Amino acid sequence: MIASGSSGLQGEWPKVALTMANDGLYYADAFVQDEEAVRHVIVKLLRSREERDRLILEAEAGYSVIARELGLKVHEPSTYTEGVLMIPRFDRKITDGATVR
């Protein structure tokens, strides 16, 4: 997590900052050059094996969908799959092949 540049991500749950490169694969954020970046995400992982934690993480993905449906400005909805919540970064934008922070 240190190599991914994730140490500054706040909260109790473990998180990793990843960037999709132009080869379609995700890498630790710090290892992808801006001109190779296609998408930036924060990956939030389960903090335990308890069912309630899985339910919390799974429900969190739905909150962004509901917020968007209610008319709130949501960059892109989060997605949940098998104990992993993928949160698109709203503080990064790819413009003309460059990452704007």
KETI-79474 format. One record per residue (C-alpha): x, y, z; residue number from 0; chain. Coordinates in Angstrom, 1 decimal. Layout:
<pt xx="X" yy="Y" zz="Z" i="NUM" ch="A"/>
...
end
This chain:
<pt xx="0.0" yy="0.0" zz="0.0" i="0" ch="A"/>
<pt xx="2.9" yy="2.3" zz="0.6" i="1" ch="A"/>
<pt xx="4.2" yy="1.8" zz="-2.9" i="2" ch="A"/>
<pt xx="0.7" yy="2.7" zz="-4.3" i="3" ch="A"/>
<pt xx="0.7" yy="6.1" zz="-2.7" i="4" ch="A"/>
<pt xx="-2.2" yy="5.1" zz="-0.6" i="5" ch="A"/>
<pt xx="-0.8" yy="6.0" zz="2.8" i="6" ch="A"/>
<pt xx="-2.7" yy="9.4" zz="2.6" i="7" ch="A"/>
<pt xx="-6.1" yy="7.8" zz="2.0" i="8" ch="A"/>
<pt xx="-8.1" yy="8.4" zz="5.1" i="9" ch="A"/>
<pt xx="-10.4" yy="6.1" zz="7.0" i="10" ch="A"/>
<pt xx="-10.5" yy="2.8" zz="8.9" i="11" ch="A"/>
<pt xx="-10.8" yy="0.5" zz="5.9" i="12" ch="A"/>
<pt xx="-7.7" yy="-0.5" zz="3.9" i="13" ch="A"/>
<pt xx="-7.5" yy="1.3" zz="0.5" i="14" ch="A"/>
<pt xx="-5.2" yy="1.3" zz="-2.5" i="15" ch="A"/>
<pt xx="-4.8" yy="4.0" zz="-5.1" i="16" ch="A"/>
<pt xx="-4.6" yy="2.4" zz="-8.6" i="17" ch="A"/>
<pt xx="-4.3" yy="3.7" zz="-12.1" i="18" ch="A"/>
<pt xx="-5.3" yy="1.9" zz="-15.3" i="19" ch="A"/>
<pt xx="-2.6" yy="2.2" zz="-17.9" i="20" ch="A"/>
<pt xx="-3.1" yy="2.2" zz="-21.6" i="21" ch="A"/>
<pt xx="-2.4" yy="-1.5" zz="-21.7" i="22" ch="A"/>
<pt xx="-5.8" yy="-2.0" zz="-19.8" i="23" ch="A"/>
<pt xx="-4.2" yy="-3.2" zz="-16.6" i="24" ch="A"/>
<pt xx="-4.3" yy="-1.6" zz="-13.1" i="25" ch="A"/>
<pt xx="-1.0" yy="-0.6" zz="-11.4" i="26" ch="A"/>
<pt xx="-0.1" yy="1.2" zz="-8.2" i="27" ch="A"/>
<pt xx="-0.8" yy="4.9" zz="-8.8" i="28" ch="A"/>
<pt xx="2.9" yy="5.9" zz="-8.5" i="29" ch="A"/>
<pt xx="4.1" yy="3.5" zz="-11.2" i="30" ch="A"/>
<pt xx="2.0" yy="4.9" zz="-14.1" i="31" ch="A"/>
<pt xx="3.2" yy="7.9" zz="-15.9" i="32" ch="A"/>
<pt xx="0.5" yy="10.6" zz="-16.6" i="33" ch="A"/>
<pt xx="0.7" yy="10.1" zz="-20.4" i="34" ch="A"/>
<pt xx="0.0" yy="6.3" zz="-19.9" i="35" ch="A"/>
<pt xx="-3.0" yy="6.8" zz="-17.5" i="36" ch="A"/>
<pt xx="-6.5" yy="5.9" zz="-18.7" i="37" ch="A"/>
<pt xx="-8.4" yy="5.8" zz="-15.4" i="38" ch="A"/>
<pt xx="-7.8" yy="6.5" zz="-11.7" i="39" ch="A"/>
<pt xx="-9.5" yy="4.6" zz="-8.9" i="40" ch="A"/>
<pt xx="-9.4" yy="4.0" zz="-5.2" i="41" ch="A"/>
<pt xx="-9.9" yy="0.3" zz="-4.3" i="42" ch="A"/>
<pt xx="-11.5" yy="-0.1" zz="-0.8" i="43" ch="A"/>
<pt xx="-11.0" yy="-3.6" zz="0.7" i="44" ch="A"/>
<pt xx="-12.8" yy="-5.5" zz="3.4" i="45" ch="A"/>
<pt xx="-11.5" yy="-4.7" zz="6.9" i="46" ch="A"/>
<pt xx="-12.5" yy="-8.1" zz="8.3" i="47" ch="A"/>
<pt xx="-14.2" yy="-11.4" zz="7.3" i="48" ch="A"/>
<pt xx="-17.3" yy="-10.5" zz="9.1" i="49" ch="A"/>
<pt xx="-20.6" yy="-10.5" zz="7.1" i="50" ch="A"/>
<pt xx="-21.6" yy="-7.1" zz="8.3" i="51" ch="A"/>
<pt xx="-18.4" yy="-5.5" zz="6.9" i="52" ch="A"/>
<pt xx="-19.1" yy="-7.1" zz="3.5" i="53" ch="A"/>
<pt xx="-22.7" yy="-5.8" zz="3.6" i="54" ch="A"/>
<pt xx="-21.5" yy="-2.3" zz="4.5" i="55" ch="A"/>
<pt xx="-19.0" yy="-2.3" zz="1.6" i="56" ch="A"/>
<pt xx="-21.5" yy="-3.7" zz="-0.9" i="57" ch="A"/>
<pt xx="-24.1" yy="-1.2" zz="0.2" i="58" ch="A"/>
<pt xx="-21.7" yy="1.7" zz="-0.3" i="59" ch="A"/>
<pt xx="-21.6" yy="1.0" zz="-4.0" i="60" ch="A"/>
<pt xx="-25.3" yy="1.5" zz="-4.1" i="61" ch="A"/>
<pt xx="-25.2" yy="4.8" zz="-2.4" i="62" ch="A"/>
<pt xx="-23.4" yy="6.5" zz="-5.3" i="63" ch="A"/>
<pt xx="-26.1" yy="5.1" zz="-7.7" i="64" ch="A"/>
<pt xx="-28.9" yy="6.3" zz="-5.5" i="65" ch="A"/>
<pt xx="-27.3" yy="9.7" zz="-5.1" i="66" ch="A"/>
<pt xx="-27.0" yy="10.1" zz="-8.9" i="67" ch="A"/>
<pt xx="-30.7" yy="9.1" zz="-9.3" i="68" ch="A"/>
<pt xx="-31.7" yy="11.7" zz="-6.8" i="69" ch="A"/>
<pt xx="-30.0" yy="14.3" zz="-8.9" i="70" ch="A"/>
<pt xx="-26.8" yy="14.8" zz="-6.9" i="71" ch="A"/>
<pt xx="-23.6" yy="15.4" zz="-8.8" i="72" ch="A"/>
<pt xx="-21.8" yy="12.0" zz="-8.8" i="73" ch="A"/>
<pt xx="-18.6" yy="11.7" zz="-10.9" i="74" ch="A"/>
<pt xx="-19.1" yy="8.0" zz="-11.7" i="75" ch="A"/>
<pt xx="-20.8" yy="5.4" zz="-9.5" i="76" ch="A"/>
<pt xx="-18.7" yy="3.0" zz="-7.5" i="77" ch="A"/>
<pt xx="-18.8" yy="-0.8" zz="-8.2" i="78" ch="A"/>
<pt xx="-18.6" yy="-3.7" zz="-5.8" i="79" ch="A"/>
<pt xx="-17.4" yy="-7.2" zz="-6.6" i="80" ch="A"/>
<pt xx="-16.3" yy="-10.0" zz="-4.2" i="81" ch="A"/>
<pt xx="-15.1" yy="-7.9" zz="-1.2" i="82" ch="A"/>
<pt xx="-13.7" yy="-5.0" zz="-3.3" i="83" ch="A"/>
<pt xx="-15.2" yy="-1.6" zz="-3.8" i="84" ch="A"/>
<pt xx="-13.9" yy="0.3" zz="-6.8" i="85" ch="A"/>
<pt xx="-14.3" yy="4.1" zz="-6.4" i="86" ch="A"/>
<pt xx="-13.6" yy="6.2" zz="-9.5" i="87" ch="A"/>
<pt xx="-11.4" yy="9.2" zz="-8.6" i="88" ch="A"/>
<pt xx="-13.2" yy="12.6" zz="-8.9" i="89" ch="A"/>
<pt xx="-10.0" yy="14.5" zz="-8.3" i="90" ch="A"/>
<pt xx="-8.3" yy="13.2" zz="-11.4" i="91" ch="A"/>
<pt xx="-9.3" yy="13.9" zz="-15.0" i="92" ch="A"/>
<pt xx="-7.7" yy="12.6" zz="-18.2" i="93" ch="A"/>
<pt xx="-7.5" yy="15.4" zz="-20.8" i="94" ch="A"/>
<pt xx="-5.7" yy="15.1" zz="-24.1" i="95" ch="A"/>
<pt xx="-3.6" yy="12.3" zz="-22.7" i="96" ch="A"/>
<pt xx="-2.6" yy="14.2" zz="-19.6" i="97" ch="A"/>
<pt xx="-3.7" yy="13.7" zz="-16.0" i="98" ch="A"/>
<pt xx="-5.1" yy="16.9" zz="-14.5" i="99" ch="A"/>
<pt xx="-5.2" yy="16.9" zz="-10.7" i="100" ch="A"/>
end
